[in-house]
Amino acid sequence: MTVADHKTVLYRSVDGSWGAEIPAVPGCYALTATRETALTELGKVFAMIAAEYREKGLTLPADSTEIPHAWRDRARILVKFKGREAS
């Protein structure tokens, strides 16, 4: 399994830093100053965790993460941001 086999959650913290995580893999997250470095660091963390799982003869957890309303909610937020209320 690779990073591409798992959903990545990316978010901006109140202090302006960025977080990236793969919820299906315990401990697989990165917190950095920029979005790009968060994603880069996440890839490195994932590789370290995957190597540890391989060394122990374990399989990484399958991704069962669901983000059911992400696109609809994102569209609603963008419309609000532009000064219009979404229906």
Protein Blocks (a to p, Z undefined) as FASTA:
>chain_A
ZZklpccdddddfkopacdddfklghiacddfbfklmmmmmmmmmmmmmmmmmmnopacd
ddfbdcfklmmmmmmmmmmmnopacZZ
